[in-house]
Amino acid sequence: QGAFMTFAGIIPLIFYIFYGFESPAYLTATLLAGLAMAILAVHVLVVGFATLVRPVQIGAVLEAIFGFLVVIKSLLVTFLA
């Protein structure tokens, strides 16, 4: 989970550096990264949250929160800008 979250955070950062905040490439990468993190968090919950070790549970909760916040931010920037 940690490597996935790092990768999902680096891709939007690279697009932000090269293309800027208003670029469709940055907004698309951010939205897809957020959706991917949210889907992974839902998968962890479906597989069996209670059977996982504590660090994975904490990571799944943080990933779900971060993923949904990124999706909301991306949608707000896309439709309000």
C-alpha positions as CSV (number, residue, x, y, z in Angstrom):
1,Q,0.0,0.0,0.0
2,G,2.8,2.4,0.8
3,A,4.5,2.0,-2.5
4,F,1.2,2.4,-4.4
5,M,0.3,5.6,-2.5
6,T,3.8,6.9,-3.2
7,F,3.5,6.2,-6.9
8,A,-0.1,7.6,-7.0
9,G,1.3,10.8,-5.4
10,I,4.4,11.2,-7.6
11,I,2.5,11.0,-10.9
12,P,0.3,14.1,-10.2
13,L,3.3,15.9,-8.8
14,I,5.3,15.3,-12.0
15,F,2.4,16.5,-14.1
16,Y,2.0,19.6,-11.9
17,I,5.7,20.5,-12.3
18,F,5.6,20.0,-16.1
19,Y,2.1,21.3,-17.0
20,G,0.8,23.4,-14.1
21,F,-2.2,23.3,-11.9
22,E,-4.9,24.1,-14.5
23,S,-3.7,21.5,-17.0
24,P,-6.1,18.7,-18.0
25,A,-3.2,16.2,-17.7
26,Y,-2.7,17.2,-14.1
27,L,-6.4,17.1,-13.3
28,T,-6.8,13.7,-15.0
29,A,-3.8,12.2,-13.3
30,T,-5.0,13.5,-9.9
31,L,-8.5,12.2,-10.4
32,L,-7.3,8.8,-11.5
33,A,-4.9,8.5,-8.6
34,G,-7.6,9.4,-6.2
35,L,-10.0,6.9,-7.7
36,A,-7.4,4.2,-7.7
37,M,-6.7,4.8,-4.0
38,A,-10.4,4.8,-3.2
39,I,-10.9,1.5,-5.1
40,L,-8.0,-0.1,-3.3
41,A,-9.4,1.0,0.1
42,V,-12.8,-0.4,-0.8
43,H,-11.1,-3.6,-1.8
44,V,-9.4,-3.9,1.5
45,L,-12.7,-3.4,3.3
46,V,-14.5,-6.0,1.1
47,V,-11.7,-8.6,1.5
48,G,-12.0,-8.5,5.3
49,F,-10.9,-5.5,7.3
50,A,-11.0,-7.4,10.6
51,T,-8.7,-10.1,9.4
52,L,-5.9,-7.8,8.4
53,V,-3.0,-6.8,10.7
54,R,-3.2,-3.4,12.4
55,P,-0.8,-1.5,10.2
56,V,-2.7,-2.5,7.1
57,Q,-5.9,-1.5,8.7
58,I,-4.5,2.0,9.5
59,G,-3.1,2.3,6.0
60,A,-6.4,1.3,4.4
61,V,-8.3,4.0,6.5
62,L,-5.7,6.7,5.6
63,E,-5.8,5.6,2.0
64,A,-9.6,5.8,1.8
65,I,-9.6,9.3,3.4
66,F,-6.9,10.6,1.1
67,G,-8.4,8.9,-2.0
68,F,-11.8,10.4,-1.5
69,L,-10.4,13.9,-0.6
70,V,-8.3,13.8,-3.8
71,V,-11.4,12.8,-5.9
72,I,-13.4,15.6,-4.3
73,K,-10.6,18.2,-4.9
74,S,-10.2,17.1,-8.5
75,L,-13.9,17.4,-9.2
76,L,-14.2,20.8,-7.5
77,V,-11.2,22.2,-9.5
78,T,-12.5,20.7,-12.7
79,F,-16.1,22.0,-12.4
80,L,-15.5,25.2,-10.5
81,A,-12.5,26.5,-12.5
